[in-house]
Amino acid sequence: MPTKEEKLNDWIRKNGYGYWCFLSWAHGSPEERRFAEKLRKDLIDELSTYFDAPQVFLDTSEIRTGHIWKRRISEALCRSVMLVAICTPTYFSRSHRYCGLEWTGMLRLGRRRLKDNSETCVYSLIYRKPEEMPGVFREVQFRDISDGALSRRYRTTGDYQKVRDEILDRVRELAKKLKRRGASADCAKYRLPGSSAFDDWRPGRPVLPTRRRP
């Protein structure tokens, strides 16, 4: 008789989800890349104890020569249970606009799939803390690891393992809710949103009350 995990994994695959997590980052320093790649590997390793051949999307390993990368990102985001945003000051900048499109895209997908305005399918991780962050970003609870994350030893610490386990618990919880709601990933016509929640934000400039929300 299939276990609960096997039933959940089977439902996820049959209903269009190809990735448990989509890792969104701003392509900054080599250290940030190492952190993102380490997190992807550790999430896959841990998910493998529950599920068969789990996948975590990171563009450095999933987008190859010849891929139409914009379409590839849209498809992967739509087919992901949850987005993990690895946030730095540049994550919110116009020069890395795709980060904002990915964040906003998953925020909207989650609200449509969960039909609940009190939670999202986004796990935001502050890797390097900006002096200021967009108000719309701060409306969603985030985890701040910036005090220790820049140390190379951080990835061997208990705090890192706690963050990893929080992500794993959250994505499994979301997958169960998606299954209960019958929220399939219908991605044939999905495209990233045309605007980011961060588009008109600038550090030091107040957000007007009429600002559009995602």
Backbone bond lengths (Angstrom), bond angles and torsions (degrees), N, CA, C in turn:
res aa  C-N    CA-C-N  psi(-1)  N-CA   C-N-CA  omega(-1)  CA-C   N-CA-C  phi
1 M - - - 1.466 - - 1.531 109.16 -
2 P 1.349 118.72 130.79 1.468 120.80 -178.11 1.524 112.00 -62.24
3 T 1.327 116.32 144.10 1.455 121.35 175.83 1.533 109.31 -76.35
4 K 1.333 116.75 170.74 1.463 120.95 177.23 1.528 110.71 -61.34
5 E 1.350 115.95 -39.39 1.465 119.89 179.36 1.526 111.06 -65.15
6 E 1.326 116.64 -41.08 1.468 119.89 178.89 1.521 111.26 -65.15
7 K 1.305 116.96 -39.21 1.467 120.65 177.76 1.523 110.72 -65.33
8 L 1.334 116.75 -41.67 1.454 120.84 179.31 1.523 110.44 -65.95
9 N 1.320 117.08 -44.95 1.455 121.41 179.61 1.532 110.92 -61.25
10 D 1.331 116.29 -40.91 1.461 121.07 179.42 1.528 110.79 -64.78
11 W 1.330 116.62 -42.37 1.473 119.82 179.44 1.523 110.81 -64.74
12 I 1.331 116.78 -44.53 1.461 121.56 -179.79 1.532 110.27 -56.55
13 R 1.299 116.92 -47.10 1.467 120.84 -177.83 1.521 111.96 -67.73
14 K 1.322 117.36 -42.02 1.458 120.91 -177.28 1.521 112.65 -71.84
15 N 1.331 117.42 -16.87 1.461 120.54 -176.17 1.522 113.12 -110.25
16 G 1.325 116.56 26.13 1.455 121.39 166.72 1.510 117.01 94.24
17 Y 1.328 118.38 -2.24 1.463 120.10 -179.55 1.529 109.91 -88.16
18 G 1.327 115.99 124.46 1.454 120.49 179.29 1.517 113.29 -107.78
19 Y 1.349 116.20 -15.03 1.469 120.87 -176.40 1.526 109.72 -133.72
20 W 1.319 114.50 138.24 1.466 118.60 173.69 1.519 110.20 -76.02
21 C 1.314 117.07 -40.04 1.472 121.07 179.54 1.529 110.54 -134.84
22 F 1.311 115.64 149.14 1.458 124.10 171.96 1.522 105.97 -115.92
23 L 1.334 118.12 115.25 1.462 121.71 -179.46 1.523 109.13 -89.15
24 S 1.320 115.85 118.46 1.464 123.13 -178.53 1.523 108.66 -108.54
25 W 1.354 116.32 125.93 1.472 119.21 -178.74 1.523 108.89 -150.60
26 A 1.331 116.66 166.97 1.465 121.46 -169.53 1.524 114.40 -97.40
27 H 1.331 118.11 14.09 1.473 120.78 178.53 1.525 111.59 51.75
28 G 1.323 114.76 57.29 1.457 120.32 -177.72 1.513 112.02 -93.39
29 S 1.316 116.67 -121.03 1.461 122.29 -173.95 1.521 111.25 -75.52
30 P 1.349 116.50 162.51 1.478 119.69 173.93 1.524 112.33 -56.41
31 E 1.334 117.10 -33.73 1.458 120.00 178.84 1.530 111.29 -64.79
32 E 1.334 116.94 -38.86 1.464 120.32 177.44 1.527 110.38 -64.33
33 R 1.325 115.96 -40.03 1.466 119.58 178.01 1.525 110.26 -63.59
34 R 1.325 117.13 -43.87 1.469 119.72 179.38 1.529 110.64 -61.60
35 F 1.326 116.22 -39.64 1.463 119.62 178.80 1.525 110.56 -63.17
36 A 1.344 116.89 -46.74 1.466 120.80 -179.33 1.524 110.88 -61.83
37 E 1.327 117.29 -42.90 1.461 120.36 -179.18 1.530 111.60 -68.93
38 K 1.337 116.66 -37.58 1.461 120.53 176.99 1.535 110.22 -64.79
39 L 1.338 116.41 -43.50 1.459 120.45 179.98 1.529 110.37 -62.84
40 R 1.332 117.06 -42.85 1.462 119.88 178.03 1.535 110.79 -58.99
41 K 1.318 116.41 -48.40 1.468 120.09 -178.73 1.524 111.14 -60.78
42 D 1.333 116.66 -44.76 1.461 119.82 -177.40 1.520 111.74 -67.33
43 L 1.337 117.33 -37.78 1.464 119.95 177.95 1.529 110.38 -64.79
44 I 1.329 116.43 -43.67 1.471 119.65 178.38 1.532 110.55 -62.26
45 D 1.331 116.42 -43.89 1.469 120.07 -179.52 1.529 111.24 -60.07
46 E 1.331 116.33 -44.37 1.465 119.89 -178.31 1.527 111.53 -72.24
47 L 1.326 117.46 -40.86 1.465 120.57 178.56 1.530 110.72 -63.04
48 S 1.339 115.76 -29.47 1.469 120.36 -179.23 1.527 112.46 -65.44
49 T 1.327 117.28 -18.74 1.463 119.20 177.63 1.532 111.33 -75.94
50 Y 1.336 116.58 -16.17 1.465 121.35 -179.91 1.521 112.70 -111.86
51 F 1.347 116.36 -36.21 1.455 120.92 -169.24 1.528 110.88 -128.06
52 D 1.321 115.42 153.12 1.462 121.30 -178.69 1.527 110.95 -82.54
53 A 1.333 116.78 125.36 1.469 124.10 174.97 1.526 113.74 48.43
54 P 1.342 118.62 55.10 1.467 120.25 179.68 1.528 111.73 -70.13
55 Q 1.328 116.03 151.14 1.456 121.85 -179.56 1.523 110.63 -121.91
56 V 1.331 116.18 141.48 1.462 123.70 174.04 1.521 106.90 -127.06
57 F 1.328 117.56 126.80 1.468 120.92 -175.12 1.529 111.30 -85.35
58 L 1.328 115.10 127.14 1.462 123.00 169.74 1.515 106.06 -139.96
59 D 1.318 118.53 125.28 1.460 120.89 -169.85 1.527 113.34 -61.58
60 T 1.316 118.81 -25.60 1.463 119.67 -179.82 1.525 112.40 -66.47
61 S 1.322 117.05 -23.31 1.466 120.06 -178.70 1.521 113.01 -112.14
62 E 1.333 118.04 -15.79 1.458 121.08 -173.37 1.525 114.05 -106.39
63 I 1.344 118.05 -15.43 1.464 120.22 178.71 1.514 108.31 -108.57
64 R 1.319 115.89 121.77 1.459 121.56 -174.74 1.522 110.93 -119.00
65 T 1.319 115.81 168.30 1.456 121.81 176.97 1.526 110.05 -54.74
66 G 1.337 115.55 129.66 1.454 120.30 -179.65 1.512 114.03 100.02
67 H 1.333 117.57 -17.35 1.463 120.53 176.96 1.530 110.16 -73.08
68 I 1.320 116.87 143.74 1.468 121.82 168.96 1.521 105.42 -82.57
69 W 1.327 116.84 95.83 1.463 120.61 -162.73 1.526 113.55 -65.44
70 K 1.338 118.31 -34.04 1.469 119.27 179.78 1.524 110.66 -64.34
71 R 1.336 115.87 -43.39 1.461 119.68 178.48 1.526 110.28 -68.19
72 R 1.324 116.45 -36.26 1.469 120.59 -179.77 1.531 110.50 -63.57
73 I 1.313 116.78 -42.11 1.462 120.49 178.74 1.523 110.62 -65.67
74 S 1.337 117.41 -44.63 1.467 120.86 179.01 1.523 111.00 -57.91
75 E 1.322 115.90 -47.46 1.456 120.67 -178.00 1.528 110.91 -63.90
76 A 1.337 116.46 -45.16 1.464 120.14 -177.55 1.522 111.27 -65.21
77 L 1.334 117.26 -39.20 1.459 119.84 179.07 1.522 110.17 -62.95
78 C 1.329 116.28 -47.71 1.459 120.76 -178.54 1.524 111.34 -62.47
79 R 1.329 117.22 -33.14 1.461 121.22 -176.51 1.537 112.68 -90.11
80 S 1.344 116.80 12.59 1.464 121.72 -179.97 1.524 110.62 -103.15
81 V 1.316 115.42 143.10 1.464 120.95 175.95 1.523 110.28 -70.63
82 M 1.338 117.37 -39.25 1.463 121.17 -174.01 1.521 110.46 -148.60
83 L 1.317 116.82 150.20 1.464 122.82 172.50 1.525 109.02 -103.46
84 V 1.332 116.54 133.88 1.462 122.46 171.60 1.520 106.99 -109.42
85 A 1.321 116.98 111.62 1.464 122.52 -179.23 1.523 109.31 -92.36
86 I 1.336 116.86 116.21 1.469 122.36 177.56 1.525 106.15 -94.41
87 C 1.324 116.47 97.44 1.465 121.56 -164.67 1.527 113.19 -95.96
88 T 1.323 114.55 136.51 1.462 125.27 175.30 1.527 106.48 -135.74
89 P 1.341 119.24 172.86 1.473 118.85 178.28 1.525 113.18 -54.82
90 T 1.326 118.19 -36.09 1.463 119.93 -178.13 1.529 112.64 -76.15
91 Y 1.319 118.00 -14.85 1.466 120.39 179.92 1.525 111.38 -57.61
92 F 1.337 116.21 -31.77 1.464 120.91 -175.40 1.531 113.15 -95.33
93 S 1.320 117.68 -1.21 1.460 120.87 -172.79 1.526 111.63 -84.22
94 R 1.328 115.84 157.36 1.464 121.42 178.86 1.525 111.40 -66.04
95 S 1.325 116.77 -25.04 1.469 119.69 179.83 1.528 112.08 -71.16
96 H 1.326 117.29 -15.07 1.467 122.41 175.66 1.527 108.59 -124.93
97 R 1.315 115.34 51.18 1.466 121.46 -171.55 1.523 112.69 -61.19
98 Y 1.343 117.21 -28.87 1.455 118.64 -178.24 1.526 112.15 -62.48
99 C 1.317 117.81 -27.79 1.466 119.71 176.26 1.527 109.80 -60.41
100 G 1.327 115.85 -46.54 1.459 120.10 179.03 1.508 112.84 -64.90
101 L 1.338 116.73 -36.16 1.465 119.96 177.99 1.526 110.64 -66.90
102 E 1.328 117.04 -40.06 1.466 120.68 178.76 1.523 110.57 -66.31
103 W 1.333 116.12 -44.71 1.470 120.98 -179.38 1.527 110.46 -62.30
104 T 1.323 116.42 -48.41 1.459 120.98 179.45 1.523 111.26 -65.06
105 G 1.351 115.91 -40.16 1.453 119.33 179.65 1.512 112.56 -59.63
106 M 1.326 117.64 -46.10 1.462 120.06 -179.61 1.528 111.63 -71.38
107 L 1.314 117.31 -31.80 1.462 119.78 175.78 1.531 109.42 -59.30
108 R 1.318 116.08 -45.00 1.469 120.41 -179.42 1.520 111.99 -70.91
109 L 1.335 116.62 -41.85 1.464 119.34 177.54 1.528 111.00 -59.48
110 G 1.333 115.88 -43.46 1.455 119.90 -178.93 1.512 112.82 -63.42
111 R 1.327 116.39 -41.86 1.464 119.26 -179.94 1.521 110.98 -65.66
112 R 1.331 115.90 -37.50 1.466 119.49 178.91 1.515 110.86 -69.71
113 R 1.324 117.42 -39.51 1.457 120.90 -176.33 1.527 112.42 -77.44
114 L 1.334 116.39 -41.23 1.460 120.12 -177.43 1.519 112.62 -83.85
115 K 1.352 115.52 -23.17 1.473 121.69 -175.57 1.527 110.67 51.94
116 D 1.324 114.66 45.79 1.466 121.73 -176.41 1.521 107.92 -147.78
117 N 1.325 116.79 116.90 1.462 120.57 -178.64 1.523 113.20 -81.90
118 S 1.339 117.51 0.81 1.462 119.75 -177.42 1.524 112.95 -96.47
119 E 1.345 118.66 -5.49 1.453 120.75 178.14 1.525 110.15 -146.56
120 T 1.322 115.48 164.40 1.454 120.81 -177.04 1.532 109.82 -133.14
121 C 1.331 115.29 173.42 1.468 121.79 172.90 1.520 109.48 -102.73
122 V 1.331 116.34 35.26 1.471 122.95 -178.71 1.526 109.11 -122.48
123 Y 1.332 115.88 132.38 1.462 122.24 171.55 1.526 105.88 -117.93
124 S 1.337 116.32 109.91 1.468 121.23 -176.27 1.519 110.34 -98.17
125 L 1.336 115.04 126.76 1.462 122.67 -175.47 1.530 108.52 -120.13
126 I 1.333 117.78 114.77 1.459 120.96 179.07 1.531 108.30 -82.95
127 Y 1.324 115.15 105.53 1.465 121.36 -179.06 1.532 110.93 -86.62
128 R 1.307 116.95 -45.83 1.466 123.14 169.95 1.509 107.21 -126.60
129 K 1.323 117.35 120.26 1.460 120.26 -170.80 1.527 111.54 -81.60
130 P 1.345 117.35 124.06 1.467 120.11 174.87 1.526 110.39 -72.77
131 E 1.315 116.26 159.73 1.460 119.21 174.04 1.520 110.66 -64.98
132 E 1.329 116.19 -34.04 1.460 121.36 177.86 1.521 108.84 -135.91
133 M 1.340 115.56 152.04 1.455 121.11 176.53 1.525 109.03 -132.80
134 P 1.322 117.60 149.62 1.465 119.52 179.14 1.523 111.39 -58.18
135 G 1.319 115.70 140.92 1.456 120.07 179.63 1.510 112.61 -59.12
136 V 1.332 117.21 -37.77 1.459 120.45 -179.23 1.518 111.01 -65.40
137 F 1.332 117.69 -30.13 1.459 121.29 176.45 1.525 110.35 -71.38
138 R 1.330 116.66 -41.49 1.470 120.62 -176.90 1.525 112.39 -70.80
139 E 1.325 117.98 -11.45 1.458 120.51 176.50 1.528 111.73 -69.99
140 V 1.324 117.00 -21.51 1.462 122.04 179.45 1.532 108.09 -103.06
141 Q 1.310 117.58 127.81 1.465 121.30 -177.79 1.523 111.41 -55.59
142 F 1.331 116.73 135.33 1.459 120.31 179.40 1.525 110.42 -127.70
143 R 1.325 115.47 167.01 1.470 122.78 178.08 1.517 108.15 -113.08
144 D 1.323 117.86 126.14 1.465 122.88 -176.59 1.530 109.52 -105.37
145 I 1.346 116.32 114.29 1.470 121.02 177.88 1.524 110.58 -115.24
146 S 1.332 117.09 13.83 1.465 121.01 -170.30 1.527 113.41 -64.88
147 D 1.320 118.74 -23.57 1.466 119.79 -178.91 1.529 112.22 -64.66
148 G 1.333 116.69 -32.32 1.463 118.19 -176.37 1.507 115.98 -120.67
149 A 1.336 117.16 -11.68 1.466 120.47 -168.97 1.519 113.92 -64.43
150 L 1.332 118.94 -27.30 1.453 120.73 -175.96 1.531 113.12 -75.17
151 S 1.310 116.77 -12.86 1.457 119.92 174.86 1.526 109.85 -76.16
152 R 1.334 116.56 134.12 1.464 119.33 179.52 1.526 111.54 -63.75
153 R 1.318 116.17 -23.80 1.459 119.33 179.96 1.522 112.08 -78.86
154 Y 1.345 116.50 -10.53 1.462 119.62 -175.82 1.524 111.70 -56.47
155 R 1.325 117.15 -36.87 1.464 120.67 -174.85 1.529 112.52 -71.01
156 T 1.338 116.78 -3.39 1.471 120.55 175.39 1.526 111.66 -108.63
157 T 1.327 117.57 3.77 1.463 121.27 -173.99 1.521 112.38 -89.31
158 G 1.323 114.02 164.08 1.457 119.98 176.14 1.506 112.32 -65.45
159 D 1.334 117.67 -31.97 1.463 120.22 -179.88 1.526 110.26 -65.63
160 Y 1.336 116.83 -42.42 1.467 119.96 177.00 1.531 110.48 -60.57
161 Q 1.314 116.77 -44.59 1.461 120.39 -179.96 1.527 111.28 -63.20
162 K 1.337 115.93 -34.60 1.463 119.74 177.74 1.525 110.42 -65.79
163 V 1.338 116.64 -43.41 1.467 120.73 177.66 1.527 110.36 -61.69
164 R 1.334 116.00 -46.87 1.466 120.24 177.70 1.520 111.29 -55.61
165 D 1.336 116.56 -45.34 1.457 120.41 -178.87 1.530 111.52 -68.02
166 E 1.341 117.56 -34.26 1.464 120.53 176.23 1.526 110.67 -62.09
167 I 1.334 115.81 -43.24 1.466 120.35 178.71 1.520 110.30 -62.60
168 L 1.321 116.54 -45.02 1.464 121.03 179.60 1.529 111.20 -62.11
169 D 1.320 117.70 -45.05 1.464 121.04 179.38 1.521 110.48 -62.54
170 R 1.339 115.24 -42.00 1.470 119.28 -177.47 1.523 111.67 -66.92
171 V 1.332 117.96 -42.76 1.464 119.34 -177.15 1.531 110.65 -70.22
172 R 1.297 118.35 -34.58 1.466 120.14 176.61 1.526 110.77 -68.20
173 E 1.334 115.70 -39.84 1.467 120.15 177.37 1.531 110.52 -62.35
174 L 1.335 116.61 -43.87 1.464 120.50 179.61 1.523 111.18 -64.65
175 A 1.332 116.58 -42.11 1.458 119.71 -179.93 1.529 110.77 -59.78
176 K 1.314 117.06 -40.76 1.467 120.61 178.02 1.529 111.05 -63.65
177 K 1.342 116.64 -39.68 1.466 119.56 179.42 1.522 111.25 -68.17
178 L 1.328 116.73 -39.74 1.461 120.05 177.43 1.524 110.68 -62.01
179 K 1.313 116.32 -40.50 1.467 120.90 178.41 1.524 110.65 -64.42
180 R 1.347 117.23 -46.06 1.461 120.22 -179.53 1.529 111.21 -61.04
181 R 1.329 116.62 -35.25 1.462 120.86 -178.39 1.525 112.65 -87.32
182 G 1.325 116.77 -5.27 1.458 119.80 -178.13 1.515 112.62 63.65
183 A 1.328 116.51 35.05 1.475 122.36 -174.16 1.520 110.40 -88.98
184 S 1.315 116.55 85.92 1.460 121.01 179.23 1.520 111.33 -70.78
185 A 1.327 116.49 158.23 1.466 122.19 175.42 1.528 108.14 -92.24
186 D 1.312 116.65 94.73 1.463 122.11 179.89 1.522 107.71 -92.16
187 C 1.314 116.87 98.41 1.463 120.45 -166.88 1.525 114.77 -115.83
188 A 1.335 118.08 5.79 1.466 120.40 -175.18 1.528 112.09 -58.15
189 K 1.323 117.16 -37.04 1.463 120.74 -177.16 1.533 112.32 -114.77
190 Y 1.321 116.36 10.89 1.457 118.16 -175.80 1.519 112.10 -73.48
191 R 1.328 116.55 137.66 1.458 123.59 171.87 1.529 108.34 -135.18
192 L 1.313 116.31 152.15 1.462 119.96 175.75 1.522 110.29 -57.81
193 P 1.328 117.51 152.31 1.471 119.11 177.11 1.517 111.29 -61.59
194 G 1.323 115.87 155.81 1.464 120.16 -178.93 1.510 113.40 -78.88
195 S 1.329 117.57 -15.49 1.459 120.54 -179.78 1.520 109.92 -134.16
196 S 1.323 114.49 151.27 1.457 121.88 178.67 1.525 109.30 -101.99
197 A 1.313 116.14 148.81 1.458 120.68 176.11 1.523 111.66 -63.33
198 F 1.345 117.50 -16.05 1.462 121.52 -177.49 1.528 112.75 -100.35
199 D 1.345 118.12 0.37 1.465 120.95 -170.61 1.525 113.96 -54.97
200 D 1.325 117.39 -45.48 1.463 119.00 -173.98 1.528 112.44 -102.83
201 W 1.340 115.85 17.87 1.471 119.41 178.24 1.519 110.30 -92.71
202 R 1.321 115.69 137.99 1.457 122.36 173.95 1.529 108.43 -135.05
203 P 1.331 118.81 136.97 1.470 119.73 176.50 1.518 110.57 -55.94
204 G 1.315 115.41 135.34 1.459 119.85 177.55 1.507 114.62 85.93
205 R 1.350 116.92 -3.69 1.449 119.81 179.62 1.515 109.30 -109.99
206 P 1.325 119.08 123.91 1.459 120.30 -177.87 1.520 111.83 -64.83
207 V 1.314 115.82 148.59 1.457 121.23 176.67 1.519 109.04 -85.61
208 L 1.305 117.21 127.22 1.457 121.47 -179.25 1.521 110.37 -70.68
209 P 1.341 117.38 150.30 1.466 119.61 -179.65 1.519 113.15 -61.97
210 T 1.338 117.24 -21.34 1.464 120.80 -177.16 1.518 112.93 -88.55
211 R 1.320 117.75 5.88 1.454 121.66 -178.34 1.526 111.38 -55.04
212 R 1.340 116.38 135.57 1.460 120.83 177.09 1.516 110.43 -69.00
213 R 1.315 116.03 139.66 1.455 121.98 176.29 1.524 108.97 -101.77
214 P 1.331 118.50 151.81 1.463 120.16 -179.95 1.512 111.45 -69.18
